[in-house]
Amino acid sequence: MFRRTRVHDFPRINPVRLLDDLKTLRSFGANGPGVVRLSLSPVDMEARRWLAGRMTDAGLDATIDGVGTVFGRSRKPGPALVIGSHTDTQPTGGWLDGALGVIYGLEIARALDECAATRDFAIDVASWIDEEGTFSSFLGSRSFVGDAIDASLQHARNRDGVLLGDALAQAGMANVPRVVLDRARQRAYLEPHIEQGGRLEASGKSIGVVTTIVGIREFQLCFTGQRNHAGTTPMSIRRDAGAALVAFIARVDAAFGRLADADTVWTVGRIDLDPGSFSVVPGKADMYLQFRDGKPERLHAMESALAALVDEWNVQHAVQVELMPCDGPEEPVVMDTTLQQHIAQAAEAVAPGQWIHMPSGASHDAQVIAHHIPACMLFVPSIGGVSHDSIEDTAEAHIVLGCEVAARAAAGIVEALRVRFDG
Amino acid sequence: MFRRTRVHDFPRINPVRLLDDLKTLRSFGANGPGVVRLSLSPVDMEARRWLAGRMTDAGLDATIDGVGTVFGRSRKPGPALVIGSHTDTQPTGGWLDGALGVIYGLEIARALDECAATRDFAIDVASWIDEEGTFSSFLGSRSFVGDAIDASLQHARNRDGVLLGDALAQAGMANVPRVVLDRARQRAYLEPHIEQGGRLEASGKSIGVVTTIVGIREFQLCFTGQRNHAGTTPMSIRRDAGAALVAFIARVDAAFGRLADADTVWTVGRIDLDPGSFSVVPGKADMYLQFRDGKPERLHAMESALAALVDEWNVQHAVQVELMPCDGPEEPVVMDTTLQQHIAQAAEAVAPGQWIHMPSGASHDAQVIAHHIPACMLFVPSIGGVSHDSIEDTAEAHIVLGCEVAARAAAGIVEALRVRFDG
């Protein structure tokens, strides 16, 4: 358990150094206020080489591994806490999504090294490749924990059709070894991240202690009716696939509304009517439905409700609907409760009353790593709840506060690991 | 008025010649069972030259005019009935949409010429260019009646970006004169056409006497909400433009349902959610709404209801909607009632009880010409109500029957015109 050390022995982060590194990283792929730094692109590789250099400056043994992950291994003996996130971005991304957690890790490694009480604490720092899925989501963290990535290496392509394997070869990593989890040494994982939502801001809090990364289900629903002339086909004999889709959404909303709690979300993100013109009654219509929740049993109930709606619809209507799962389901991942306590105690010490427990509605590398070692996440507020957009931002005061809390939590976590390790 | 002539004096069409000509025309641009014959394309021009040749064979003075309309002028003195339609097709069109009416005109000109009682009757035959709007809808009929087409000639482009003026020059028609309506001679217009809908088939009838070509309104409705992460944004604080659009459609359906009669139609043909992905709450959503009715007062009531729904919505909701008219409104066009009677009497004589009065839900050249001379339309059934599709078809028995009715109607119309002319 976390043992309180004396106040003057706490590691102190350097806010100027932290912000300078974040802003330098922002310059690689800067695009207005945002950043375009797609995995393995030339500018992404430039940023990775810069990051490896900063890790080396911090006294870490830095490497860019065989999939592109930048890993800074502490020279100190274990047990080690891994702090990481990602430095690749969305096609038009913001400057903090991922970058924040990586630079926090770098700053925390430096800060602990500069503090007498924590000088021997091992902090390994990671920037996992391709969290955003330019080629294959969570490629770096999946590779690190030993998940099978051969299919990704052979078949994954980016939007331009470039194969992942070719992109890695192009970036000079064809025969570079991959960093893999050393379970004897690396005993816990911390991923600081921007919230990417508006809960902290709405509640006036500064720190989120993540309880769960929610599970996700994605379905395509394809409606098949009869394409017809929009002028000559009376309403009474139409089989309008688009009208069916719209009516079906109302049923989904009603059914999910009955099952949901305040954290449940569902989204129709895309609708395609075929052929998609003023004068043609749509013969086909597709919708893309995603829902997320932190409780596996609620996700299953929602899946069952959706399947029942489809069956019911097809009995009642001439326009038929087919339900097709997209991607594998992502199950909710609970964050390690002991690590959550470390973050909560650090937050309460640094910013009393200014933190909350909350789920992560977004996916993160932590959900991959949590299946192998205890993992936790810390959130800082996103201004306006905006993310995956060039205007994504966080107040500098929150950036600094979040790193202070994370540093204190990291110290506590490693201290507890060392007690257990030695014990 | 129509005076009944003796039975043996009726013009008799030649079914084999009629079907042969239709099938030969089908061979220009044949594409499976359908036809691809876009206005002014090489194959369209080939078909036009063939058609002009068939008109010449029929004793008509045939010309391809300065916009591409094929016009076969009878050498007989007026008054003349113009029978026409179009031989251009949709990008993937059927074989009868337009072609039927043009070949009916050709066959009727021949049949009347071969009948002692109608030998002196003048039938002019037209294939108006570009009814389907490859460059500019109804170009040929608009040019014929003297509507301004200069803007079309200068600015209209096809999907490949080719200017209409360039396409005409390319087809050798840069300095060819245009055929224009001779009001002293051309006193009525008949356009036979496939129904392009399923009413005749559903009612078991063979001939439709068109009462009105319905009016059309087209609107784009743009919903503006807040784009957000679909995982991290609670339902309670979302401003989902797509969800707003779906809810709005239900209101439109309810409001239009209260105003509609059995012939009123409305269609949401296209929906775009932005950015259109599983994981993003749509920040913008567009829908394209068209409605059609034969009564101007109902179209106005629907427009008013739609505007009221928009105002009401914007007061009630954070997601705002903007209503934007697309293209000019098309007002309903009533077919000449005397000409309708001629068709009805001919139908009753040839196929007693096998005809109905009905509106045309689709647009036709007749709506352009009806503003200048009395115009009427006759429909034959479309199998399965299908049109604007390669499988568009009509039973041969219906093709032949429709031409018999049209020929008898044409004889009656010209006879009546001649009585008035002489009188």
Contacts between the chains, C-beta under 8 A, distances in Angstrom:
chain1	res1	chain2	res2	distance
A	195	B	232	6.5
A	196	B	229	5.0
A	196	B	231	7.7
A	196	B	232	4.5
A	197	B	228	7.8
A	197	B	229	6.1
A	197	B	231	7.7
A	197	B	232	2.8
A	197	B	233	5.4
A	197	B	234	7.5
A	198	B	232	7.8
A	198	B	233	6.6
A	198	B	234	7.8
A	198	B	237	5.9
A	199	B	232	7.7
A	199	B	234	7.0
A	202	B	237	6.8
A	214	B	231	6.5
A	216	B	231	7.4
A	218	B	278	5.3
A	227	B	389	7.3
A	228	B	197	7.8
A	228	B	385	6.5
A	228	B	386	7.5
A	229	B	196	5.2
A	229	B	197	6.1
A	229	B	361	6.9
A	229	B	362	6.1
A	229	B	385	7.8
A	229	B	387	5.5
A	229	B	388	6.2
A	230	B	265	6.6
A	230	B	267	4.0
A	230	B	269	6.2
A	230	B	290	5.9
A	230	B	292	7.5
A	230	B	361	8.0
A	231	B	196	7.8
A	231	B	197	7.7
A	231	B	214	6.5
A	231	B	216	7.4
A	231	B	265	6.6
A	231	B	292	5.2
A	231	B	360	7.7
A	231	B	361	3.5
A	231	B	362	4.5
A	231	B	363	7.2
A	232	B	195	6.6
A	232	B	196	4.6
A	232	B	197	2.8
A	232	B	198	7.7
A	232	B	199	7.7
A	232	B	360	7.5
A	232	B	361	3.9
A	232	B	362	5.2
A	232	B	385	7.1
A	232	B	387	7.1
A	233	B	197	5.4
A	233	B	198	6.5
A	233	B	265	7.0
A	233	B	361	7.3
A	233	B	385	6.3
A	234	B	197	7.5
A	234	B	198	7.8
A	234	B	199	6.9
A	234	B	262	6.5
A	234	B	263	7.0
A	234	B	265	6.6
A	235	B	260	7.3
A	235	B	264	7.4
A	235	B	265	5.8
A	235	B	266	7.7
A	236	B	262	6.9
A	237	B	198	5.8
A	237	B	202	6.5
A	237	B	385	7.6
A	240	B	267	7.4
A	242	B	268	5.6
A	242	B	269	7.4
A	242	B	271	6.9
A	243	B	249	8.0
A	243	B	253	7.8
A	243	B	268	7.1
A	246	B	246	5.3
A	246	B	249	5.0
A	246	B	250	7.2
A	246	B	268	7.4
A	249	B	243	8.0
A	249	B	246	5.0
A	250	B	246	7.2
A	250	B	250	6.7
A	253	B	243	7.8
A	260	B	235	7.2
A	262	B	234	6.5
A	262	B	236	7.0
A	263	B	234	7.0
A	264	B	235	7.4
A	265	B	230	6.6
A	265	B	231	6.6
A	265	B	233	7.0
A	265	B	234	6.7
A	265	B	235	5.8
A	266	B	235	7.7
A	267	B	230	4.0
A	267	B	240	7.4
A	267	B	278	7.3
A	267	B	279	7.6
A	267	B	280	7.8
A	267	B	281	5.8
A	268	B	242	5.6
A	268	B	243	7.1
A	268	B	246	7.4
A	268	B	273	7.5
A	269	B	230	6.3
A	269	B	242	7.4
A	269	B	273	6.5
A	269	B	276	6.6
A	269	B	277	5.2
A	269	B	278	4.9
A	269	B	279	6.6
A	269	B	280	5.6
A	269	B	281	7.4
A	269	B	282	6.5
A	270	B	273	5.5
A	270	B	276	4.3
A	270	B	277	6.3
A	270	B	278	7.2
A	271	B	242	6.9
A	271	B	271	4.6
A	271	B	272	7.9
A	271	B	273	5.6
A	272	B	271	7.9
A	273	B	268	7.5
A	273	B	269	6.5
A	273	B	270	5.5
A	273	B	271	5.6
A	276	B	269	6.6
A	276	B	270	4.3
A	277	B	269	5.2
A	277	B	270	6.3
A	277	B	288	7.7
A	278	B	218	5.3
A	278	B	267	7.3
A	278	B	269	4.9
A	278	B	270	7.2
A	278	B	288	5.4
A	278	B	290	4.5
A	278	B	326	7.4
A	279	B	267	7.6
A	279	B	269	6.7
A	279	B	290	6.5
A	280	B	267	7.8
A	280	B	269	5.7
A	280	B	388	7.3
A	281	B	267	5.8
A	281	B	269	7.4
A	282	B	269	6.5
A	288	B	277	7.7
A	288	B	278	5.4
A	290	B	230	5.9
A	290	B	278	4.5
A	290	B	279	6.5
A	292	B	230	7.5
A	292	B	231	5.2
A	326	B	278	7.4
A	360	B	231	7.7
A	360	B	232	7.5
A	361	B	229	7.0
A	361	B	231	3.5
A	361	B	232	3.9
A	361	B	233	7.3
A	362	B	229	6.1
A	362	B	231	4.4
A	362	B	232	5.2
A	363	B	231	7.1
A	385	B	228	6.5
A	385	B	229	7.8
A	385	B	232	7.1
A	385	B	233	6.3
A	385	B	237	7.6
A	386	B	228	7.4
A	387	B	229	5.4
A	387	B	232	7.1
A	388	B	229	6.1
A	388	B	280	7.1
A	389	B	227	7.0
